[in-house]
Amino acid sequence: MEHEKQPERTSFFESFGFKSVSVGRRLRLLRREKGYSIKALAEESGLAVNTLSLIENEKSSPSVSTLEQLAKTLGIPLTAFFEPLGSNKRLIHTKAGERDTKLLNGIHVEDCGIELEGNPLQPFVVTLNPGESSGTDLIEHTGYEFVFCLSGELTYTVDGKKYLIKKGDSLFFFAEKQHQWKNSSQSPAEYLLLLIPEENPSTLGKIHFDL
């Protein structure tokens, strides 16, 4: 009797449009690069050894909050987990509607070239629905951040001061300043986000969403 073929397993992230990237393999590689044993990383991050083992062996899809904990412990940006292994592209031309898309807790993020080898900046097009935000925690990281509003409006709070950014407006600041962002309007906001790091060339320009 023939066994019915099981459907191919799709991860949480792939189901929302990620290219095929092994988050588990990336975690194992990054953990080893940083000199952590799986037990040491578990203790430092506050996660269970079994949880990390399941992720690294691709038996469990981590939540964004879990990856944020790991990124903070390892001292890396969140999207380092989604960088394809062995990527060495020197030019990326992507037509409208064909960009790799990520949907994380309602925030729509379009990759505009994270795979470019040696890239000096990280470009994204972000769409925030009404009420969506970076969360309650303040964000800070090395380098610079540039925001250009394409449509709608959003509010960036930098060093405790609020900046309303409408279509055509821009904001550029040292990313070490604590910041947050939110769409407090009744319509979606779309904006270009450029992250420009100062250090760690192996992980240049990775996004920092705290979802």
Secondary structure, 3 states (H helix, E strand, C coil): CCCCCCCCCCCCCHHHCCCCCCHHHHHHHHHHHCCCCHHHHHHHHCCCHHHHHHHHCCCCCCCHHHHHHHHHHHCCCHHHHHCCCCCCECCCCCCCCCCCEEEECCEEEEECCCCECCCCCEEEEEEECCCCECCCCCECCCCEEEEEEEECEEEEEECCEEEEEECCCEEEEECCCCEEEECCCCCCEEEEEEEECCCCHHHCCCCCCCC
